[in-house]
Amino acid sequence: MTGMASSTPLSPTPRSTVKRGRQRAQTDRATLHGILDSCLICHLATVRDGVPIALPTGYGRDGDTLYLHGSTGAASLRDATGDIPISVTVTRVDGIVYARSSFHHSMNYASAVIIGAATPVTDPDTKLRALQVLTEHLAPGSWAATRPPTRKELAQTAVLALSLDEASVKLRSGPPGDDDDDIGVHGDWAGVLPLRQVWGTPEPCPLLPTDVPVPDRVAHRSPLVPRSRPVAHLY
């Protein structure tokens, strides 16, 4: 459940402006949404006792709001609700770039960084909606097919909301950006080895009766990376 895509372009602030490799920066908000929707794990960066810590965290997007969740006992979520802004990073690796020199070996990737102040979600209806978004991002179709959270489970779950207002996006695509002097001189292979994620064969729970079929939402789940319009080569 991703909500309606916004046509408003990204407007990076000084702390979210791409400074290295500026030609790879993107300002299309739809590109930001696409990156978030095609990945499952973000890294939540906070500061604890003066020490920066980045931890993998589940998330889900609803329009221009990113929801993070975890146990109410998770120190990372408690840290994220303090006065210090947090950052959330999502990265998708699309391929390994083999060049004619070790210097120009690289990766094709799509990455997003969101910075801001996270807000605890305490309103019961909003929290339930956020958990639906998180569940549907992790396992589409599961919210309607499974038991809803109990009051005890809701009390044990912390949900944070983070606006996507302050964000940066960076992409690399295309072949290696070799130096002209290396082209035609070094004969080793050069190009891109694409990396794609595919779902394997569903493995039933050992306690499941043998006559329970695998639902289509599991057996025929779509690939994580959605089809998107071609992007100009960004060396």
KEFIGU-331531 format. One line per 4 residues: their letters; for each residue x, y, z of N, C-alpha, C, CB. Coordinates in Angstrom, 1 decimal. Each point is the difference from the previous one (the first is absolute). Last residue first. Glycine has a CB too. Example, Ala and Ser with C-alpha at 12.3 -4.5 7.8 and 13.67 -1.06 7.14 Angstrom:
REM residues 2
sa	12.8 -2.2 7.1 0.9 1.1 0.0 -0.8 1.1 0.8 1.2 -0.6 -2.2 | -0.9 -5.1 2.1 -0.9 1.2 0.0 0.9 1.2 0.0 -1.9 -1.2 1.2
//
This chain:
REM residues 235
ylha	27.5 7.4 -15.6 1.3 -0.5 0.4 0.4 0.6 1.3 0.6 -0.4 -2.4 | -5.3 -0.5 -0.2 0.6 1.0 1.0 1.3 -0.6 0.5 -2.3 0.8 0.7 | -1.7 -1.3 -4.9 1.2 -0.5 0.6 0.6 1.0 0.9 0.5 -1.5 -2.0 | -5.7 1.7 1.2 1.2 0.3 -0.7 1.2 -0.6 0.7 -1.0 2.1 -1.0
vprs	-3.7 -4.4 1.6 0.7 1.1 0.6 1.3 0.2 -0.9 -0.9 -0.4 2.4 | -4.3 -2.0 -3.1 1.4 0.0 -0.2 0.7 1.3 0.6 -0.2 -1.5 -2.0 | -4.5 -0.2 4.1 0.5 0.5 -1.3 1.5 0.0 0.0 -2.1 1.5 -0.2 | -0.2 -5.3 3.1 0.0 1.5 0.0 0.5 0.5 -1.4 0.4 0.0 2.5
rpvl	-2.1 -4.7 0.7 0.4 0.6 -1.3 -0.1 1.5 0.0 -0.8 -2.1 -1.2 | 1.7 -0.5 5.8 -1.1 0.3 -1.0 0.6 0.4 -1.3 -1.6 0.6 1.8 | 3.6 -3.7 2.3 0.3 1.1 -0.8 -1.1 0.2 -1.0 2.5 -0.3 0.4 | -2.9 -3.4 2.5 0.1 1.2 0.8 0.2 1.3 -0.8 0.9 -1.4 1.8
psrh	-3.7 -2.8 -3.8 1.4 0.3 0.4 0.0 1.3 0.8 0.9 -1.2 -2.1 | -5.4 -1.6 2.4 0.7 0.8 -1.0 1.5 0.2 0.4 -2.1 1.1 -0.7 | -1.1 -5.3 2.3 0.4 1.3 0.3 0.8 0.7 -1.0 -0.1 -0.6 2.4 | -2.3 -3.9 -1.9 0.2 0.8 -1.3 0.3 1.5 0.4 -1.6 -1.6 -1.3
avrd	1.0 -1.8 4.7 0.5 -0.8 -1.1 0.3 0.8 -1.2 -1.3 -1.9 0.8 | -0.7 4.0 3.0 1.3 -0.5 0.3 0.6 -0.7 -1.2 -0.7 -0.3 2.4 | -3.6 2.0 -2.7 0.7 1.2 0.5 1.5 -0.4 0.4 -2.2 1.1 0.8 | -1.1 -4.4 -2.0 0.6 0.7 -1.2 0.8 1.1 0.5 -1.9 -0.7 -1.4
pvpv	1.3 -3.4 4.8 -0.8 1.0 -0.7 0.7 0.7 -1.1 -1.2 0.4 2.2 | 1.8 -5.5 -0.4 0.7 1.3 0.0 -0.8 1.0 -0.7 2.2 -1.1 0.0 | -4.7 -3.2 2.4 0.8 0.4 -1.2 0.7 1.4 0.2 -1.6 -1.2 -1.4 | 0.1 -3.1 4.7 -0.2 1.5 -0.1 0.9 0.5 -1.2 -0.5 0.2 2.5
dtpl	0.3 -4.8 -0.7 -1.0 0.3 -1.0 -0.2 1.5 -0.2 -1.1 -2.2 0.5 | 4.0 0.1 2.8 0.6 -0.2 -1.3 -1.0 0.4 -1.1 1.4 -1.8 0.9 | -1.1 4.1 4.0 -0.5 -1.2 -0.6 0.4 -0.1 -1.4 -2.0 0.1 1.5 | 5.1 2.5 2.0 -1.1 0.3 -0.9 -0.5 -1.4 -0.5 0.9 2.3 -0.7
lpcp	3.0 -1.4 3.6 -1.3 -0.3 0.7 -1.2 0.2 -0.9 1.1 0.7 2.1 | 3.5 0.1 -3.6 -0.2 -1.4 0.3 -1.3 -0.3 0.7 2.5 -0.1 0.2 | -2.0 4.1 -3.8 0.3 -0.2 1.5 -0.2 -1.5 0.3 -0.8 2.4 0.5 | 2.0 -1.1 -5.6 -1.1 0.0 1.0 0.5 -0.2 1.4 -1.5 -0.9 -1.7
eptg	3.8 3.1 -2.7 0.3 -1.1 0.9 -1.1 0.0 1.1 2.5 0.1 -0.5 | -1.8 1.9 -5.0 -0.5 0.1 1.4 0.2 -1.2 0.8 -1.7 1.5 -0.9 | 5.0 0.0 -3.1 -1.2 -0.9 0.2 -0.5 0.2 1.4 0.8 -1.6 -1.7 | 1.9 5.8 -0.2 0.2 -1.4 -0.1 -1.3 -0.8 0.2 2.3 0.3 0.8
wvqr	-1.2 4.9 -2.8 -0.6 -0.8 1.1 0.3 -1.5 -0.2 -1.8 1.8 0.4 | 5.0 2.4 -2.2 -1.2 -0.8 -0.3 -0.5 -0.8 1.2 0.8 -0.2 -2.4 | 2.7 4.6 0.7 -0.6 -0.8 1.0 -1.2 -0.7 -0.4 0.9 1.6 1.7 | 3.7 0.4 -4.4 -1.4 0.0 0.2 -0.4 -0.9 1.1 -0.3 0.5 -2.5
lplv	4.7 2.1 -0.2 -0.4 -0.7 1.2 -1.5 0.1 0.2 2.3 0.4 1.0 | 1.6 0.0 -5.4 -1.2 0.4 0.7 -0.2 -0.8 1.3 -1.0 0.8 -2.2 | 5.5 0.6 -0.5 -0.7 -1.3 0.5 -1.2 0.4 0.8 2.2 -1.3 0.0 | 0.9 4.1 -3.9 -0.8 -0.1 1.2 -0.5 -1.4 0.2 -0.7 2.5 -0.3
gawd	5.4 -0.6 -2.3 -1.5 0.0 -0.2 -0.6 0.0 1.4 0.1 -1.1 -2.3 | 4.8 -0.5 -0.4 -0.5 1.1 0.7 -1.5 0.1 -0.2 2.1 1.3 -0.2 | 2.6 -4.8 -0.5 -1.4 0.3 -0.2 -0.4 1.2 0.9 -0.5 -2.4 -0.5 | 5.6 2.1 -1.2 -0.9 -0.8 0.8 -1.4 0.5 -0.2 1.8 -0.3 1.7
ghvg	2.3 2.0 -3.9 -0.9 -0.9 -0.6 -1.0 -0.7 0.8 1.8 -0.2 -1.6 | 1.0 5.1 1.3 -0.1 -1.1 0.9 -1.1 -0.9 -0.5 0.8 1.4 2.0 | -0.1 2.2 -4.7 1.4 -0.3 0.4 0.0 -1.3 0.9 0.7 2.4 -0.1 | -4.6 -0.1 -1.6 0.7 -0.6 -1.1 1.4 -0.4 0.3 -1.4 1.4 -1.4
iddd	-0.6 2.0 4.7 -0.9 -0.7 -1.0 0.8 -0.4 -1.2 -1.9 1.4 0.8 | 3.8 1.1 2.8 -0.1 -1.4 0.4 -0.8 -0.7 -1.1 0.2 0.5 2.4 | 0.5 4.3 -2.5 1.3 -0.7 -0.2 -0.1 -1.5 0.2 1.1 2.1 0.7 | -4.8 0.8 0.2 0.2 -0.2 -1.4 1.3 -0.8 -0.3 -1.3 2.1 -0.5
ddgp	-1.3 -2.8 5.1 0.8 1.0 -0.6 0.2 -0.3 -1.5 1.1 0.5 2.3 | -5.5 -2.5 0.2 1.5 -0.1 -0.1 0.6 1.2 -0.6 -0.3 -2.4 -0.2 | -4.3 0.9 2.5 0.5 1.3 -0.6 1.5 0.0 -0.1 -2.0 1.1 1.1 | -2.0 -5.3 -1.3 1.1 0.7 0.7 0.4 1.3 -0.7 0.8 -2.2 0.8
pgsr	-5.8 0.8 -1.5 1.2 -0.7 -0.1 1.1 0.7 0.7 -0.6 -0.9 -2.2 | -4.6 1.6 3.7 0.7 0.0 -1.2 1.4 -0.7 0.1 -1.1 2.1 -0.6 | -1.5 0.7 4.7 -0.5 -1.0 -1.0 1.0 0.0 -1.2 -2.4 0.3 0.7 | 1.2 1.9 4.7 1.0 -0.3 -1.0 -0.5 -1.1 -0.9 1.9 0.7 1.5
lkvs	-3.9 3.2 2.3 -0.1 -1.2 -0.8 1.3 -0.1 -0.8 -2.5 0.2 -0.1 | -0.2 2.5 4.6 1.2 -0.1 -0.8 0.0 -1.3 -0.8 1.3 1.4 1.6 | -4.3 2.4 1.8 0.0 -1.2 -0.8 1.2 0.0 -0.9 -2.6 -0.2 0.1 | 0.4 2.7 4.8 0.8 0.1 -1.2 0.0 -1.4 -0.7 1.5 1.8 1.0
aedl	-4.7 1.5 2.8 0.6 -1.3 -0.5 0.9 0.3 -1.2 -2.1 -1.3 0.8 | -1.8 3.4 2.7 1.5 0.3 -0.1 0.6 -1.3 -0.4 0.0 1.9 1.7 | -4.7 -2.0 -1.3 0.3 1.3 -0.5 1.5 0.3 -0.3 -2.0 0.8 1.3 | -0.8 -4.7 0.5 1.0 -0.1 -1.1 0.3 1.3 -0.6 -0.9 -2.2 -0.5
slal	-0.7 0.6 5.7 -0.3 0.7 -1.2 1.1 -0.2 -1.1 -1.4 1.7 1.3 | 0.0 -5.0 2.9 1.1 0.9 -0.4 -0.4 0.6 -1.4 1.7 -1.3 1.2 | -3.7 -1.7 3.5 -0.3 0.6 -1.3 1.1 1.0 -0.3 -2.5 -0.3 0.3 | 2.0 -4.4 3.1 0.4 1.4 -0.3 -0.4 0.5 -1.4 1.9 -0.4 1.7
vatq	-3.2 -3.7 2.3 -0.1 0.5 -1.4 0.4 1.4 0.0 -1.8 -1.6 -0.6 | 1.9 -3.1 4.1 0.2 1.4 -0.2 0.0 0.3 -1.5 1.3 0.2 2.2 | -3.4 -4.3 1.1 0.6 0.4 -1.2 0.1 1.5 -0.1 -0.9 -2.0 -1.1 | -1.2 -0.7 4.6 1.4 -0.4 0.0 0.7 0.5 -1.3 -0.6 -2.0 1.3
alek	-4.0 2.8 -0.5 0.7 0.6 1.1 1.5 -0.3 0.0 -2.1 0.0 1.3 | -0.8 -2.2 -4.4 0.1 1.5 -0.4 0.8 0.7 1.1 -2.2 -0.1 -1.2 | 1.1 -4.4 2.1 1.0 0.1 -1.1 0.3 1.5 -0.4 -0.6 -2.3 -0.8 | -2.9 1.4 3.9 1.3 -0.2 0.6 1.1 0.1 -1.0 -1.1 -1.5 1.6
rtpp	-3.3 1.8 -3.1 0.3 1.2 0.7 1.4 -0.2 0.7 -2.4 0.5 0.4 | 1.8 -3.3 -4.8 -0.8 0.1 1.2 0.5 1.3 0.7 -0.3 -2.5 0.3 | 0.5 1.5 -5.8 0.7 0.1 1.3 -1.0 0.1 1.2 1.9 1.0 -1.2 | -3.6 -3.6 -3.2 0.4 1.3 0.3 0.8 0.0 1.4 -1.9 1.0 -1.4
rtaa	1.6 -5.3 -2.0 -0.6 0.6 1.2 0.5 1.4 0.2 -0.3 -2.3 1.0 | 0.4 0.6 -6.1 0.5 -0.5 1.3 -0.7 0.7 1.2 2.2 -0.5 -1.0 | -2.7 1.4 -3.8 -0.1 -1.4 0.1 0.4 -0.6 1.3 0.5 0.0 -2.4 | -0.5 4.7 1.0 -1.4 -0.4 -0.1 0.0 -1.5 0.3 -0.6 1.8 -1.6
wsgp	4.9 0.2 1.5 -0.8 0.7 1.0 -1.5 -0.6 0.1 1.5 2.1 -0.4 | 1.9 -3.5 -2.9 -0.1 -0.7 1.3 -0.9 0.7 1.0 2.3 -0.8 -0.5 | -0.9 2.1 -4.2 -1.2 -0.8 0.1 -0.2 -0.7 1.4 0.2 -0.3 -2.4 | 4.7 1.9 1.0 -1.2 0.4 -0.6 -1.1 -1.0 0.1 1.3 1.4 -1.5
alhe	3.1 -0.5 4.4 -0.7 -1.2 -0.5 -1.3 0.4 -0.6 1.2 -1.5 1.7 | 2.0 4.8 -0.2 0.7 -1.2 0.2 -0.6 -1.2 -0.7 0.7 1.0 2.2 | -3.0 3.1 -2.4 1.3 0.2 -0.6 0.9 -1.2 0.1 -0.1 2.4 0.5 | -4.0 -2.3 1.7 -0.2 -0.1 -1.4 1.3 0.2 -0.8 -2.4 0.7 0.3
tlvq	2.4 0.0 4.4 -0.3 -1.4 -0.3 -0.1 -0.3 -1.5 -1.2 -0.2 2.2 | 1.6 4.7 -0.6 1.3 -0.8 0.2 -0.2 -1.5 -0.4 0.6 1.6 1.9 | -4.4 1.2 -2.0 0.9 0.4 -1.1 1.3 -0.8 0.1 -0.9 2.3 0.0 | -2.2 -2.8 3.4 -0.5 -0.6 -1.2 0.9 0.3 -1.2 -2.4 0.2 0.9
larl	3.3 1.8 3.2 0.3 -1.4 0.1 -0.5 -0.8 -1.2 0.0 0.1 2.4 | -1.2 4.5 -2.0 1.4 -0.1 -0.2 0.5 -1.5 0.0 0.3 2.2 1.1 | -4.8 -1.3 0.0 0.2 0.3 -1.4 1.5 -0.2 -0.3 -2.0 1.6 -0.1 | 0.8 -1.8 4.6 -0.4 -1.2 -0.7 0.2 0.1 -1.5 -1.7 -0.3 1.8
ktdp	2.7 4.1 0.8 0.9 -1.1 0.2 -0.4 -1.3 -0.7 0.6 1.1 2.3 | -3.5 2.6 -2.4 1.2 0.2 -0.8 1.0 -1.1 0.2 -0.4 2.5 0.1 | -3.4 -2.6 2.6 -0.4 -0.3 -1.4 1.2 0.2 -0.9 -2.3 0.8 0.5 | 2.9 0.2 4.2 -0.2 -1.5 -0.3 -0.4 -0.2 -1.5 -0.8 -0.3 2.3
dtvp	4.2 4.1 -0.5 -1.5 -0.1 -0.3 -0.3 -1.4 -0.4 -0.1 2.5 -0.7 | 4.6 -1.1 1.4 -0.7 -0.5 1.2 -1.5 -0.1 -0.2 1.8 1.1 1.4 | 3.5 -0.7 -3.8 -1.5 -0.1 -0.4 -0.7 -0.6 1.2 0.6 -0.3 -2.4 | 4.2 3.3 2.1 -0.7 -1.2 0.5 -1.5 0.0 -0.5 1.6 -0.2 2.0
taag	2.4 2.8 -4.6 -1.1 0.2 0.9 -0.6 -1.3 0.4 -0.4 2.3 -1.0 | 5.4 -0.2 -1.1 -1.0 -1.0 0.0 -1.0 0.3 1.1 1.6 -1.7 -0.9 | 1.8 4.9 -2.2 -0.4 -0.3 1.4 -1.2 -1.0 -0.1 0.8 2.2 0.9 | 3.1 -1.7 -4.8 -1.1 0.7 0.6 -0.2 -0.4 1.5 -1.0 0.3 -2.3
iiva	3.2 -1.9 -3.0 0.4 0.6 1.3 -1.2 0.8 0.6 2.4 0.2 -0.9 | -0.9 -4.3 -3.1 -1.1 0.9 0.5 0.5 0.5 1.4 -1.8 -1.2 -1.2 | 3.8 -1.3 -3.6 0.3 0.4 1.3 -1.1 1.0 0.5 2.5 -0.4 -0.3 | -1.4 -3.6 -3.9 -0.8 1.1 0.5 0.4 0.3 1.5 -1.9 -0.5 -1.6
sayn	3.5 -2.4 -3.4 0.1 0.3 1.4 -0.8 1.2 0.4 2.2 -1.1 0.1 | -0.7 -2.8 -4.2 -0.9 1.1 0.3 0.0 0.1 1.5 -1.5 -0.5 -2.1 | 5.2 -1.7 -1.8 -0.8 0.0 1.2 -1.1 1.1 0.0 2.0 -1.0 1.2 | 2.6 -1.8 -3.7 -1.2 0.7 -0.3 -1.0 -0.1 1.2 0.4 -0.5 -2.5
mshh	5.1 0.3 2.8 -1.3 -0.7 0.1 -1.0 0.9 -0.6 0.7 -1.2 2.1 | 5.0 0.5 -2.9 -1.0 0.8 0.7 -1.3 -0.9 0.2 0.9 2.2 -0.9 | 4.6 -1.4 -1.2 -0.9 -1.0 0.4 -1.1 0.7 0.9 1.7 -1.9 -0.2 | 2.3 4.1 -1.6 -1.4 0.3 -0.5 -1.0 -1.1 0.3 1.1 1.4 -1.8
fssr	3.6 -1.7 3.2 -0.5 1.3 0.4 -1.4 0.2 -0.4 2.3 0.9 -0.1 | 0.3 -4.6 -1.4 -0.6 -0.2 1.3 -0.7 1.3 0.6 1.7 -1.8 0.4 | -1.4 1.0 -5.7 0.9 0.3 1.1 -0.7 -0.3 1.3 1.2 1.8 -1.4 | -3.5 -2.6 -2.5 1.3 -0.3 -0.5 1.1 0.3 1.0 -0.8 0.3 -2.3
ayvi	-4.3 -1.5 3.9 0.7 1.0 -0.8 1.3 -0.5 -0.5 -1.1 1.8 1.2 | -4.0 -3.4 1.0 1.3 -0.4 -0.3 0.7 0.9 -1.0 -0.6 -2.4 0.5 | -3.8 2.6 3.1 0.6 0.6 -1.2 1.5 -0.5 -0.1 -1.6 2.0 0.1 | -3.2 -3.9 2.3 1.4 0.2 0.2 0.6 0.5 -1.3 0.1 -1.7 1.9
gdvr	-5.5 2.2 0.0 1.0 -0.8 -0.8 1.4 0.4 0.4 -1.6 -0.1 -1.9 | -2.5 1.6 4.0 -0.6 -0.5 -1.2 1.0 -0.8 -0.8 -1.6 1.9 0.0 | 0.4 -0.3 5.4 1.1 -0.2 -0.9 -0.6 -0.7 -1.3 1.7 -0.2 1.9 | -3.7 3.6 2.1 -0.3 -1.2 -0.8 1.2 -0.1 -1.0 -2.6 0.3 0.2
tvtv	1.3 2.4 4.8 0.8 -0.2 -1.2 -0.3 -1.3 -0.7 1.8 1.2 1.2 | -3.3 2.8 2.9 -0.4 -1.2 -0.7 0.8 -0.1 -1.2 -2.4 0.1 0.8 | 2.2 2.7 4.3 0.7 -0.3 -1.3 -0.6 -1.3 -0.6 2.1 1.3 0.7 | -3.1 2.9 3.2 -0.4 -1.3 -0.4 0.6 -0.2 -1.4 -2.1 0.0 1.4
sipi	2.9 3.4 3.3 0.0 -0.2 -1.4 -0.3 -1.5 -0.3 1.7 1.9 -0.3 | -2.8 2.1 4.4 0.5 -1.3 -0.4 0.2 0.0 -1.5 -1.2 -1.1 1.9 | 1.3 5.2 2.2 -0.6 -0.6 -1.2 0.6 -1.4 -0.3 -0.4 2.3 -0.9 | 0.0 -0.2 5.9 1.0 -0.1 -1.1 -0.7 -0.6 -1.2 1.9 -0.2 1.6
dgta	-4.1 0.6 2.7 0.1 1.3 -0.6 0.9 -0.1 -1.3 -0.4 1.1 2.3 | -2.0 -5.7 -0.9 0.6 1.1 0.8 0.0 1.3 -0.8 1.4 -1.7 1.2 | -2.8 -2.9 -2.5 -1.1 1.0 0.4 0.6 1.1 0.8 -1.7 -1.8 0.0 | 4.2 -2.0 -1.6 -0.5 0.7 -1.1 -1.0 1.0 0.3 0.5 -2.0 -1.3
drls	1.4 -1.0 4.5 1.0 1.0 -0.4 -0.6 0.9 -1.1 1.9 -1.6 0.7 | -4.4 -2.1 0.7 0.0 1.0 1.0 1.0 1.2 -0.4 -0.6 -1.8 1.8 | 0.5 -2.0 -4.5 -1.2 0.8 -0.2 -0.1 1.1 1.1 -1.1 -2.0 -1.1 | 4.7 -1.0 1.4 0.1 0.8 -1.3 -1.2 0.9 -0.2 1.5 -1.8 -1.0
aagt	-1.3 -1.4 4.6 0.7 1.2 0.3 0.1 0.9 -1.2 1.3 -1.2 1.7 | -5.2 -2.5 -0.6 1.2 0.2 -0.9 0.6 1.4 0.3 -1.1 -1.5 -1.8 | -3.0 -0.5 3.8 1.2 -0.1 0.7 1.3 0.3 -0.8 -1.2 -1.6 1.5 | -3.3 1.4 -3.3 0.1 1.2 0.9 1.2 0.0 0.8 -2.5 0.1 0.1
sghl	2.5 -2.6 -4.9 -0.5 -0.2 1.4 0.1 1.3 0.8 0.8 -2.4 -0.1 | -1.3 3.1 -5.0 0.8 -0.9 0.7 -0.6 -0.2 1.4 2.1 0.6 -1.3 | -2.3 2.5 -3.9 -0.6 -0.6 1.2 0.9 -1.0 0.6 -2.2 0.2 -1.0 | 1.2 4.3 -2.7 1.0 -1.0 0.5 -0.7 -0.6 1.2 2.0 1.3 -0.8
yltd	-3.7 1.7 -3.8 -0.2 -0.5 1.3 1.1 -1.0 0.3 -2.5 0.3 -0.3 | 1.7 4.2 -3.1 0.7 -1.3 0.2 -0.3 -0.4 1.4 1.8 0.5 -1.7 | -4.3 3.0 -2.0 0.4 -0.3 1.4 0.6 -1.4 0.0 -1.9 1.5 0.9 | -0.2 0.9 -4.7 1.3 0.6 0.3 0.3 -0.2 1.5 -0.3 1.6 -1.9
gdrg	-2.9 -5.1 -0.3 0.2 1.4 -0.5 1.3 0.5 0.2 -2.4 0.4 0.3 | 2.3 -4.3 2.1 -1.3 0.4 -0.2 0.0 1.4 -0.6 -1.0 -1.5 1.8 | 4.6 -3.0 -0.7 -0.3 1.4 -0.5 -1.4 0.2 -0.2 2.2 0.1 -1.0 | 1.3 -3.4 4.3 -1.1 0.1 -1.0 -0.3 1.4 -0.4 -1.0 -2.2 0.9
ygtp	5.0 -1.3 2.0 -0.7 1.2 -0.3 -1.2 -0.2 -1.0 2.2 1.3 0.5 | 2.1 -3.7 3.1 -1.1 -0.1 -1.0 -0.8 1.3 -0.2 -0.2 -2.4 0.7 | 5.6 1.8 0.6 -1.3 0.2 0.6 -1.1 -0.2 -1.1 0.9 1.6 1.7 | 4.9 -1.8 -0.1 -1.1 -0.4 -1.0 -1.3 0.0 0.6 1.6 -1.4 -1.2
laip	2.4 4.7 3.0 -0.6 -1.4 0.2 -1.0 -0.3 -1.1 0.4 0.1 2.4 | 3.8 3.5 -0.5 -0.9 -0.3 -1.1 -0.4 -1.4 0.1 1.1 1.8 -1.5 | 1.3 2.3 4.7 -0.3 -1.4 -0.1 -1.0 -0.1 -1.2 0.4 -0.5 2.5 | 3.3 4.2 0.3 -0.9 -0.3 -1.1 -0.2 -1.5 -0.2 0.7 2.1 -1.1
vgdr	0.5 0.7 5.7 0.6 -0.9 -0.9 -1.0 -0.2 -1.1 1.4 -1.1 1.7 | -2.1 3.7 2.4 1.0 0.6 -0.8 0.7 -0.8 -1.1 0.4 1.3 2.0 | -4.1 -2.8 0.8 1.2 0.3 0.9 1.1 0.6 -0.8 -0.7 -1.8 1.6 | -2.4 0.3 -4.9 -0.2 -0.5 1.3 1.2 0.3 0.9 -1.6 -1.8 -0.9
vtal	-1.0 3.1 -4.2 1.2 0.2 0.9 -0.4 -0.4 1.4 0.8 1.9 -1.5 | -2.6 -3.6 -3.7 -0.2 0.8 1.1 1.3 0.3 0.8 -2.4 -0.9 0.2 | 0.1 -1.5 -5.1 1.2 0.6 0.7 -0.4 0.9 1.1 1.3 -0.3 -2.1 | -3.4 -4.0 -1.1 -0.4 1.1 0.8 1.3 0.5 0.8 -2.4 -0.8 0.2
hcil	1.3 -2.1 -4.9 0.9 0.1 1.1 -0.3 1.4 0.8 1.8 -1.4 -1.2 | -5.0 -2.2 -1.9 0.7 1.2 0.0 1.0 0.0 1.2 -2.0 1.3 -1.0 | -0.9 -5.1 -2.3 0.7 0.4 1.3 0.6 1.3 -0.2 0.4 -2.4 0.6 | -2.9 0.3 -4.1 -0.7 -0.4 1.2 0.6 0.5 1.3 -0.6 -2.0 -1.3
csdl	0.0 3.7 -4.4 0.9 -0.6 1.1 -0.8 -0.4 1.2 1.9 1.4 -0.9 | -3.7 0.9 -3.0 0.6 -1.2 -0.5 1.0 -0.6 0.9 -0.3 1.0 -2.2 | -2.3 3.1 3.1 -0.9 -1.1 -0.3 0.6 -1.3 -0.5 -1.7 1.7 -0.5 | 4.3 2.3 1.2 -0.6 -0.4 1.3 -0.9 -1.2 -0.2 0.2 2.3 0.9
ighl	1.5 -0.2 -4.8 1.0 -0.7 0.8 -0.5 -0.6 1.3 1.7 1.6 -1.0 | -4.7 1.0 -1.6 0.3 -1.3 -0.6 1.1 -0.8 0.7 -0.7 1.0 -2.2 | -0.4 3.5 3.6 -1.1 -1.0 0.3 0.3 -1.4 -0.5 -1.7 1.9 0.0 | 4.6 1.6 -1.3 0.1 -0.3 1.4 -1.0 -1.0 0.4 0.8 2.3 0.4
tard	-1.2 -0.7 -4.7 1.1 -0.8 0.1 0.3 -0.4 1.5 1.0 1.0 -2.1 | -4.4 2.1 1.2 -0.4 -1.3 -0.4 1.1 -1.0 0.1 -1.8 1.0 -1.5 | 2.7 3.6 2.1 -0.6 -0.7 1.2 -0.5 -1.4 -0.3 -0.6 2.3 0.9 | 4.6 0.5 -3.4 -1.4 -0.5 -0.2 -0.5 -0.7 1.2 0.5 -0.2 -2.5
tqar	4.0 2.1 1.7 -0.9 0.8 0.7 -1.5 -0.3 -0.2 1.7 1.8 -0.2 | 3.8 -4.0 0.1 -1.3 0.1 -0.6 -0.9 0.8 0.8 0.3 -2.3 -1.0 | 5.4 1.2 0.1 -1.1 0.5 0.9 -1.3 0.1 -0.8 1.6 1.2 1.5 | 2.9 -2.2 -3.2 -0.8 -1.2 0.3 -1.2 0.4 0.9 2.0 -1.4 -0.2
qrgr	1.4 4.5 -1.2 -0.7 -0.4 -1.2 -0.9 -1.2 0.3 1.9 0.8 -1.4 | 1.1 0.9 4.7 -1.3 0.8 -0.1 -0.8 -0.4 -1.3 1.1 1.9 1.2 | 3.1 -3.6 1.6 -0.7 -0.6 -1.0 -1.4 0.6 -0.3 1.2 -2.1 0.6 | 0.3 3.7 3.8 0.9 -0.8 -0.8 -0.8 -0.8 -1.0 1.6 -0.2 2.0
kvts	-4.0 3.0 0.7 1.2 0.8 -0.3 1.0 -0.7 -0.8 -0.4 1.2 2.1 | -5.2 -1.0 -0.7 1.1 -0.9 -0.4 1.1 0.9 -0.5 -1.6 -1.8 -0.6 | -2.2 3.1 4.4 0.5 0.3 -1.4 1.2 -0.9 -0.3 -0.8 2.4 0.2 | -1.6 -1.8 4.1 -0.5 -1.1 -0.9 0.4 0.2 -1.4 -1.9 -0.4 1.6
rptp	2.8 3.6 1.9 0.5 -1.3 0.5 -0.4 -1.2 -0.8 0.0 1.1 2.3 | -1.3 3.5 -3.5 1.4 -0.2 0.0 0.5 -1.3 0.5 0.1 2.4 0.4 | -4.8 -2.8 -2.4 0.5 1.0 0.9 1.5 -0.1 0.0 -2.1 -0.1 1.5 | -1.5 -1.5 -5.5 1.0 -0.3 1.0 0.4 1.2 0.8 0.8 -1.8 -1.5
slpt	-5.1 0.3 -1.3 0.7 1.3 0.2 1.0 -0.2 1.1 -2.0 1.4 -0.7 | -1.3 -4.5 -3.0 0.8 0.1 1.2 0.7 1.3 0.1 0.3 -2.5 0.0 | -4.9 2.1 -2.7 1.4 -0.4 -0.1 0.6 0.1 1.4 0.1 0.7 -2.4 | -5.4 -1.7 1.3 0.9 1.0 0.5 1.5 -0.4 -0.1 -1.9 0.9 1.5
ssam	-2.2 -3.5 -2.4 0.7 0.6 -1.2 1.0 1.1 0.4 -1.9 -0.6 -1.4 | -0.1 -4.0 4.1 0.0 1.4 -0.1 0.8 0.5 -1.2 -0.2 0.1 2.5 | -2.7 -4.8 -1.4 1.3 0.6 -0.2 -0.1 1.5 -0.2 0.7 -2.2 -1.1 | -4.0 -1.0 4.1 0.1 0.6 -1.3 1.4 0.7 -0.1 -2.5 0.4 -0.1
gtm	1.9 -4.7 3.3 -0.7 1.3 -0.2 0.3 0.5 -1.3 0.3 0.4 2.4 | 1.0 -4.8 -0.5 1.0 1.1 -0.1 -0.6 1.4 -0.2 1.5 -1.7 -1.0 | -2.1 -3.8 2.4 -0.9 1.2 0.0 0.9 1.2 0.0 -1.9 -1.2 1.2
//
